[in-house]
Amino acid sequence: PMSVKNPSFIQAIESYYLQSGSDLYRQSVIDIMLTIYASNPSNYNALRPYRILPQFIDRFSEYCDELKEAILNLVIFIVTVVNQAPFHELKSISEILDENITLSTLKLFHQTITKITNFDPNYKTIFRDSGALHKLIHILKTFHENLSSVIPSLSSSFSSLQLQDIIHSPSITSPSLSSPSSVVVSAGSSSSSSGTNIPTTPAQFEVFSLVVTCISLLLKGVKSNIKVFRESGATNILFKLLLLPESRAPSLQLLQVLVEQEDEFSYSDMNNFVSLLGTSKVDLLSKKDILETCRKCFLSNTKAKDAFRESGGFVTTFSLLLTLAESNLTQTPDSPHPASPPTSFLQDHEQMSSFITTIFRAWTAAVQSHARNRKFFRENIVPAISRVLNMLDILPTDHGFTILDSLLDISTENVDPSNVVLDDMRIQNPEIVTVALQLFLKTKSEFTSALLRHILQIIDVCKSNLAAVAYADAAEMIVQEHGHALLNEFDPVHSLMKLLFEQLAGYWISVKAVRRFFNLVGHKDVNLHLLKCLHNTVKDGPVPPFIEFDYRSSGFGCIHLPSFGERTWPPANGYTFMCWIYIDSWNAPSILSPSSGSSSSFFSSSSQLQPSVIELFSAVSDDRK
């Protein structure tokens, strides 16, 4: 490899570059330097004291985009190939970041930090130390100041933008499903609520979006960088920029990075999200995007789940559904509400369905593997879901199946709607299955059987799923709400409903449900199908849930013990396990021969059978504990 022997030659190249007025000649100098660095990695250290490349970068604004890209590629080469940390070059690059930076230059900067930080994430702190993070934050603040000069409310503190929760302020009679191009003015603005024109070009919003993307890249996974960003006060600026549809998506992107970091999590962030969800000054499309961001944060940060509950997130999102339902009762296709968007009634249902499923998926992520959220959700939200969905009157539409399917995902806490593998689904919120069973007949006829089959598939995964739904009194609900389907053998869902009832009642059924069932049996139009249903329930009921053996290739065998809070296993005082053994069938011919009809033939045939062996095993741990 060739080493630099004559530094004066390099100085001549530097002088030629700085005096040249042609980007073409300057490009040839950059190519020469690339060749020098590539020939011997030690050449970079030999030339570092001369700070040639930083001087080239200082005149960055004079160059064409091709020359800018060549210089930045040379810096990337030094990092990824020469394997040196060019701090002075990075510091010079940071100096080009100001409020007047062009979109093309910012794109090149984004490409540079992306390649370098992908090569080594430690460069995220080096970019902070070189000033890049502070410069990007300054551009963000300048963008906000420019907007605030047009929309004065954006310059106020975020707390003044917060309105009371929607549940305490039911004046929102028509939540707007406005298009993304509209601008919603925040509270306190003297402008019209329908929006105002913002003298900001699309390119400026694109610059803002790219700045936020660069900041997100530098913050992700680096606590010290997140601390710098929070201390700068830029977090509140992002929440205020959520009020503008043009800046909403980039702001949510960066806020998601902040909330996902559990070590640097701030409860005020989730409180701000919930406040935006509960104000009428934010349109439904914005709220939908906020909910989707919250859902992603729940999946990566358990603290965000606690903050959502404590900030009133469950109540606020349910109140959104309630307000939509109340608005729906006062609005018809022939006389739409004057504040409704200029779209057809069917299109409103499409957007409404998407909004409802977004809420359900956010709930699913919020309760997943979280005992306190499950309890709060079960006690405060679940009892009213059925009533609200009936008021929305959306289940009879083409979107009814999608809504109930996303509702069923809450029961198994399935956070991946595309997941069609049922083997690992365990019902954690069985009350939701009961709600779905209450509502499924509200959907179109072509959906009802599919929904019942889906419920049966989930229940059939394991005995614990069957037990959970049975103990939620689903059998009683079926007799009470869908007794007609059990009575009428010509009902489209009769066979599936009968099968579901047999499985649930065969496992466990309340005394009240038994009484209701016998009231059906005593009905004047009762037929043999109902009696057969009772017979099958008694005859083929599953074994109680003390022992579960899973015979699949990837299955397991276990003793399932209900848990009552935190406890150690095994107990300090020991434990006793007792169970009944029920023999479903003998591995032998039938005891009664086909021709036998008397007691004598019974004894004569039974004496000829081979004995069946019952084997009982005792299992103890190796340490005899």
N, C-alpha and C positions, 0 to 999 in steps of 0.2 A: 504493500500500500504506500501511496505517496504522501509525504508529510510536507507541511509548509516550511520552506527554508528561507524565504525572502519576504518578510512582512511588508517591506516597502512596496512590493508589487501589489499587495492587498490594499495598501493605502492609495496607490495609483488607481486601482479599480474603484475604490470608494469615491475618489475625487471625480473620476469620469462619470460615475453614476449621478452624483449630486449636481454636476454642472450640465449634464445632458438634459435637453428639453424634449427628448423623444422617449415615449414609453416603450417603443420597440427596442432601443438601445439599452434602456434600463432592464428590460426583460432579459436581454442577453447577459447582463451582469448577474442577475438572479440565477440564471442557468449555470453560469461559471461557479458561483458560490455553492450551488447544489452539488456540482461535480466535485468540488474541493471537499465538502463535508462527507460525500459518499465514498471518496477514495480512502479516507482514513478518519475514523471517529475522533481521534485525538486532535484533529485539525480544528474542531469547534472550540476546544479549550484553549488552543494556541491563539485563536483569533478573538476569543471572548473579551480580553482587555480593550480592544479597539472599538467595541460597541458599534460595529458597522451596521448590522441589521436594525438595531433600534433607531439609528439615524435615518435609515430608509423609511421606517414606519412613521416617523415624525411628520413626514410630508405626504401621509396617506391620502389626504383629501384631494391632492393634485392628480392622482393616478386614475387611469381607466380601470374598469372592473376586472379586466383580464390580468393586469399587473397586480392589482390588489389580491386577487386569488392566488397568483404565483407566489407572492410574498408570504401569505398565510400558509400556503402549502409547504413552503420551506420551513416555517416554524413547526408545522406538524411533523415534518421529516426529522427535525432535530429531536423532537420528543419521542417519536415512535421507532425511529431507526437508529439515530445516533445515541438515543437513550440518555439524553441530558435534559436538565430542567432549565429552559431559557427564561429565567425570571425577568431580566431586563427587557427582553423582547415582548413578554406577556404584559409587562407594565406599560410599555409603549402602545401595545394593542388596546389596553384598557383606556388609554387617553383618547382614543378615537370615539369612545362612547359618550355622546352628548345629546342634548335635546334636538339638535339639527342633523343628526345622523340620517343618511338616506336608507331607504328600504333595502336596496341592493347590497349596501355595505353591511347592514345588520344581518342579512341572510348569510353573507360570507362569515361574519363573526359567529353566528349560530352554528354553521357547519364546522368551524374550527374548534369551538369548545365541545361540541358533540363528539368529534373524533378523538380529541385529546382526553376527555374525561371517560370515554368508553375504553380507551387504552389503559388508563390508570385513574380510578376514582379519586385518588389523593390529590389530583390536580384541582379538584373543586375548592380545596382550602387555599391552594396557591393562587387561583384566580381571585379569591377573596382578598388575600394579602396583596395582590398586585393592583387592587382597586376596582376590578371589573364589577363585583357585586354591588359596591357602593354607587358606581356610575349607573348601573342598570336601575337601581332603586331611585336614583335622582331623576332618570327619564320617566319612570312611572309616576313620580310625584308631579313632575312638570305637566304630564299629560292630564292628570287629575285637576291641576290648577287651571289649565286652559279650558277644560269643560266646566269648571266651577264658575268661570267668568260669565258663562252663558246660562247655567242652571245653578242659581245661588244655593239651593238646598244641598248640593253636593259638597259645599264647603263647610256645612254645619257638622257637629259631632254626630256620630252614628246613633247615639242614644236618643237624640231628638227625632230620629226617623222612625223609631220603634213605636208602633201603635199597640193598643191592647189586643190580647188574643181574640181571635174571631169568635170564640165562644162567649166573650163578654161584649162583643160589638157586632150584633147580628144585622148591621145595616148593609151588609154586602149582599144585595138582592140579585145581583147578576155578575158573578165573576167573569171577567173578560177572557175570551179565548182569542186574543188578538194575534195577529201575524208577527213573526220575528222582526219585521221591518219597522214596527211601531216603537215609539219611545215613550215609556211611562215615566211621568214626572213624579219625583218623590214627594213625601209629605212636607208641607211648609213652603212649597213653591207657589209663587203667585201666578204661574203659567197655567194654562188650561190643562185639565186632567187628561185630555185626549193626546197630549204630547206637544213637543215643540221641535222646531228645526234646529239641528246642531250643525254649526258651520265647521265641521270637521270632516276632512276628506276620507274616503275609504282607505287610502294609503296610510293615513295617520292611525286609523284603527288597526290596520295590519301591522304597523310598526309596534303599536301597543301589544298586540297579540304575540309578536315575536319576542319582544322584551320579556313578557311574562313567561314564555316558554324557556327562555334562557335562564331566568331566575329560578324557575322550577327545577331545571337541570342542576343548577348549582346548590339548591337547597336539599334535594332529595337524599336522605340518608346521612346528612351532615348536620349534627346538632348545633355546632358552633355557628354555621352559616344561618340556620333558622333563628338562632338567638339574635344575630345581627339584624335580620330582617324584622323580627318582632319589635326589637328596641327602636327601630327607625320609625315606627308608627304606620308603616305601609299596610299592615293587616286591615285596619279600619277603612283605608282607602279602597281596598278590594271589595269590602262589603258594600260600600256606597256605590261602587261601579256596577254592582249586580243589578241596580235599578235600571240600567240602560241595556237593552237587548244586544246592542252592538258590542258591548264590552263584557257581557255576562259570561260567555263560555270561557274566555281566557282567565277571567277572575276566578271562576269556579275551579278551573284546572289548578291554579296556584293554591287556592284555599284547601283543596283536597290534599295536596302535598303537605301542607301545614298540619291538617287535622289527622292525617294518617300516621304522623310521627308520634308514637305513644309517649316517648320520653319528654318531648317538648309540647305536649298537648295542653291546650287552654280551654277550660270549660266555657269561657265567654264566646269562643268561636261557635260552638253548637247552640248557645243561647241566641246568638245573632241569626243563625240559620232559622231557628224556630220563630224568631220575631218576624223575619221576612215572610215565612210561610203563613203567619197569622195576620198580615196586614193586607188591606184592600188595594194598596198602592203598587202591588206587584201582580202582574198578570199570571194566569195559570200556566202558561208555557214556561215562564221563569220559575215558578214553583215546582213544576215538574223537573226541570234541570237541577234545582236545588235538592230535591228529594233523591234524584239519581246520584248526586254527589255524596249525600249523606249515606246512601246505601253502600257505596264503595268504601266509605270511611268505616262503617260498621264492620265490614269484612276484615279490616286490617288493624283496627284499634278498639279493644274492648272498652276503654274509657269513654269512647264516643257513644257507646250504647248507654252507659250510665248517664252521661250528660244529656242525651236525647230524652230519656225518661224524666230526669230531674228538671229539665227546662220546659216540660210540658209538651214534648214532641208528639207523643201518642194522642193526647187530647186535642192538640191543634190540628193534626192531620185528619183525625176523625171529624172534627168540626168543619173542616173543608168539605168532606163528603156530605155532612148534614146540611151545610149551606147550599151546596149544589142541588141536593134533593129538594130543599124548600124552594129554590129558584125554579126547579123543574115543574113543581106543582102549579106555579103561576105563569107558565109559559107553554104555549101550544104552537104547532106548525102554522096555524092560521093567524095567530096573533102573537108573534114573537115579542120578547121583551125589547124595548127600544135600545137598550145598551148592548144587545147581543151582536156578535160579529156578523158580517154579511155573508153567511154561508148557509147551505141547506141544512135541514134538520138532521138528515142522515150523516152528514159530515160532522155535525156537532156530536153525534153519538160516537163516531169513530175517535174523535179527539177525547171525548169524555171517557171512553173505554180505556184508551191509552193512559189517561191520567189516573184512573182508578187502579189499574194494574200496577202502575208505578208506585202508588201508595202501598198496595199489598206487598210488593217486593221489598219496599223499604221496611215495612213491618217484619217481614220474614227475616231479613238480615239483622234487624234490631233485637229479635227474640232468640236468634240462633245461639244455642248453648249458653244462654244467659238466664239463670233462675229468677232473678228479681224482675227482669223485663217480662218473662213468661207470666209470672204471677200477676203483675200489674195489668198486662194485656188481657189475661183471662178474666180478671175481675172487673175491669173498667171499660173494655172495648168490645170484647166478643159478644156480650149480651145484646148489644144494639146493632150489630152488623146486619142482621137479617132485616130489621125494620128500615134501615137506611137504603139498602139495596132495593127493597120493594118500592120505596119512595122515588128512587131514581128512575124506575121503570125502564131500565136498560137491558134487563135479562131477556125479555122477549125478542130482542133484536139479534142481528147476526153476530153480535159480540158477547152474547150471554155465556157461551162455552168458555171463551178466553178468560172472562172475569172469574167464573167459578173455578176454573183450572188454576189460575194464579192464587185464588183463595185457598185451595187445597194444598198448595205449596207451603202455606204457613203451617199446616198441620204437621208436615214432615220436616219443616224448616229447610226445605230445598231451595238453596240460594242460586241455583243454576237452572233457569227455566228450560234450557235445552236438554237437560238431563232426563233421559227416558229410561235409564236403568233403575229398576225398582228394588233390586236385591238389597241395597244398603239403606233403604228408606225406613226410618223408625218414626212412628207417630209420637210427637212430643206434645202436641196441642189437640187432643181428640175432640174438644168442643167445636173446633172449626169443621170437622167432618160432620157433626150434627147440624151445624148451620148450613153446610152445603146440601145435606139431605133435605133440609127444610125448603130450600130454594130451587132445587134442580128441576122441578116440574114447571117452574116459571119460564124456563128456556124453551126454545123451539123443539118440536117433537123429534127432529133428527139429532138433537144433542142429548136428550134425556138418557137414552140407553148408553151412550158413550160415557157420560158422567158416572152412571151407576157402575159400569164395568171398571172404570178407573178407580173408583172407591173400593170395589171388590179386589182389584189387583193389589192395592196398597195394603188392605187388610190381610190378604193371603201371603204377604211376604214373611210374616212370622207371627207366632202366637201372642207376642207382646203387643203387636199392633191391634190384633183382634181384642185382646183384653182391654186396651186403652179405650177403644171405641165402645165396647160393651159396657164398661163401667161409667161411660159418659151418658148412659141411659138412651143410647141411640135406638134400642129396640122399642122402648116406650114411645119415642118420638115417631117411629115408623107406624106403630099401631094407631097413634092419635092423629097424625097428619096424613098418612097414606093408607089408611085401612081400606079405602075403596079399591086400591090397586091390589091388595091381598085378596079381597072378595071377588073381584071380577077377573076371571081367567082370560078374558079377551082384552084386558088392558095391555097396552104395548109394553109396559114395564113390569107386568105381573110376575113373570118367571124370575127376572133379576131381583125384584123386590122380595119375592118369597125366599130366594136363595140367601139374600143378605140377612133377612130376618132370622132364618134358621141358624145361620152361623153365629149371629150375635146372641140370640136367645139361648142357643145351645151352650154357649159359654157362660153367660150370666144374664139374668133378667130380674128386674125388680118386681116386688109383689104388686105394685100399682100397674105395671105393664101387663102382668099376668091377668089381672082383673079386666083390663081393657080388652085383652085378647079374647077372653071368654065371653065378653059382651059381643064381640064380633061373631064368635062361634054360635051364639044364640040368635043371631040375626036371621030373619025369616028367609032371606035369600042365600043363606050359607050353602056352600057346596062341599064336595069331598076334598077339593084342593086345600081348603083351610084345615080340615081335619088331618090330611096327609102332612101338611106343614107342621102341625102340632106333634104328630107322630115322629117325623124326622128330627124335630128339635130335641125330643126326649131320647130318641134312639141313638142318634149319631153325633151327639154333642161332643166337643173336643175335651181333652183331658185338662183339668185345672192347671194353672200356670206355675206350678212349683218347679218343674224340671222342663227344660227345653233342649231338645237334641236336633241339631241342624245337620242333615245328612248330605248336603251338597259338598262338592269337592273342596270348596273354599269355606265351608261352614265351621261350626263349632258346637260343643255341648256345654251347657252351663246350668247352674242353679241360680235362678233369678230371684233376688231378694229385694223387696221395695226399700228405698232409702228414705230415712227421715232426718235430713240434715247431715252435717259432717259427723263421721264416726270412723273408728279404726276397725280393721279386720285382720285377724280374728278378734272377737271381744276378749277382754282381759279375764273374764270369768268363764270362758269357754262357751260352747254353743251346742245345741241339739237340733238335728234335722230329722223330721218325720214326714212320711208321705204315704199315701195310698197307692197300691199297685193295681192297675186295671189291665186285664189281659184282653186285648181287642179281638184276637182270634188265635186258635191253636194251629200249629203246623201239623195237622192230621186230618183224615177224612171226617165227614160229618158224622156225628154220633148216631143220628137216626138214619137208617137206610130208607131209600125211597118207598119201599113196599111195607115198611113196618108201621103199624098203627096201634099196637097194643103195648102195654107195659112189659110184657114178657119179651117181646122182640127187642124192646129198648135195652133191657139188661143183657140179653144174649149178644147183641151187636156191640155194646160198649165193652164187654169183656174181651173182645177180640182186638181192641185198639192198642197200638203201641203207646206206652206212657210218654207224656210230654214233660219236659224237664224245665223247671223254673230255676234260674241261677240268680242269686243275690250277691252283690259285691259290696264290700266295705272299702272306702277310700280314706286314707290318712296321709298327712304330709310326711315328708322325710324326717323332719325333726320331731315328729310325734306330737305336734301342737294341735 
